[in-house]
Amino acid sequence: MALDHEGSSDSMQTFLQISNYFFTTVFVLEAILKLYVYRGAYFKTAWNKFDFFVVAASIFDLAIEFSLPKPEGGNEDESNGIISVGPQIARLLRVLRVSRVMRLLNKY
């Protein structure tokens, strides 16, 4: 998230997008494996609930990205109506993923 800035190159945007897909896939696989191993006990831990919420929000973020049409010219802020809400929601959902770091801090 800290690497995303106005005027960044296309290669940087592509790198960030691929990184987003990679880490979302890793988080989804982690959640699936933990659900398989822990079954019902998975949701008894608050951090697992939080992780599951973050994974669901990440999937929702990708769904928004793939479902909303891209505006002409590549500037996502130039879209009209409700479509302009999509990028702001996606940014908010990405902040949730960064908050997973809080879990690591809790362990130490």
C-alpha positions in Angstrom: 0.0 0.0 0.0 2.8 2.4 0.7 4.2 1.9 -2.8 1.0 3.0 -4.5 1.3 6.7 -5.5 0.0 9.1 -8.1 2.1 9.1 -11.2 3.6 5.6 -10.6 4.7 3.7 -13.7 2.7 1.0 -15.3 5.2 -1.6 -14.4 4.9 -0.6 -10.7 1.1 -0.9 -10.9 1.4 -4.3 -12.5 3.8 -5.4 -9.8 1.4 -4.2 -7.1 -1.5 -5.9 -8.8 0.3 -9.2 -9.1 1.5 -9.0 -5.5 -2.1 -8.4 -4.4 -3.3 -11.5 -6.2 -0.4 -13.6 -4.8 -0.9 -12.6 -1.2 -4.7 -12.9 -1.5 -4.2 -16.4 -2.7 -1.8 -17.2 0.1 -4.3 -15.9 2.7 -7.2 -17.8 1.2 -5.2 -21.0 1.1 -4.1 -20.5 4.7 -7.8 -20.0 5.7 -8.9 -23.1 3.8 -6.2 -25.2 5.4 -7.0 -23.9 8.9 -10.7 -24.5 8.4 -9.9 -28.1 7.3 -7.6 -28.8 10.2 -9.5 -27.0 13.0 -13.1 -27.4 11.6 -15.5 -25.9 14.1 -12.9 -24.9 16.6 -11.4 -22.5 14.0 -14.0 -19.9 14.9 -13.5 -20.1 18.7 -10.3 -18.0 18.5 -10.8 -14.2 18.0 -7.7 -13.9 15.7 -9.0 -16.7 13.5 -12.3 -14.8 13.2 -10.4 -11.7 12.3 -8.3 -13.5 9.7 -11.4 -15.0 8.2 -12.9 -11.6 7.9 -9.8 -10.2 6.3 -9.8 -13.1 3.8 -13.5 -12.5 3.0 -12.8 -8.8 2.6 -9.9 -9.6 0.3 -12.1 -11.8 -1.9 -14.7 -9.0 -1.9 -12.0 -6.6 -3.0 -11.0 -8.8 -5.9 -14.7 -9.2 -6.9 -15.1 -5.4 -7.0 -11.9 -5.1 -9.0 -13.1 -7.6 -11.6 -16.7 -6.6 -11.8 -16.5 -2.9 -12.1 -15.7 -1.6 -15.6 -12.4 0.3 -16.0 -12.8 4.0 -16.8 -11.4 5.3 -20.0 -7.8 6.7 -19.7 -6.9 4.4 -16.8 -7.8 6.9 -14.1 -10.1 5.1 -11.7 -11.3 8.4 -10.0 -12.9 9.6 -13.3 -15.7 7.1 -13.3 -19.3 8.2 -12.8 -22.0 7.5 -10.2 -21.8 4.4 -8.0 -18.8 3.1 -9.9 -16.6 5.7 -8.4 -17.3 4.2 -5.0 -15.6 0.9 -5.9 -12.0 2.1 -5.7 -12.5 3.8 -2.3 -14.0 0.6 -0.9 -11.2 -1.5 -2.4 -8.6 0.8 -0.7 -10.4 0.4 2.6 -10.4 -3.4 2.3 -6.7 -3.4 1.5 -6.1 -1.5 4.8 -7.7 -4.4 6.6 -5.1 -6.8 5.1 -2.3 -4.6 6.5 -3.9 -4.9 9.9 -3.0 -8.6 9.9 0.4 -7.4 11.1 -1.3 -6.7 14.4 -1.6 -10.4 14.9 2.2 -10.8 14.7 2.7 -8.0 17.2 0.3 -9.8 19.6 2.5 -12.9 19.5 5.6 -11.0 20.6 
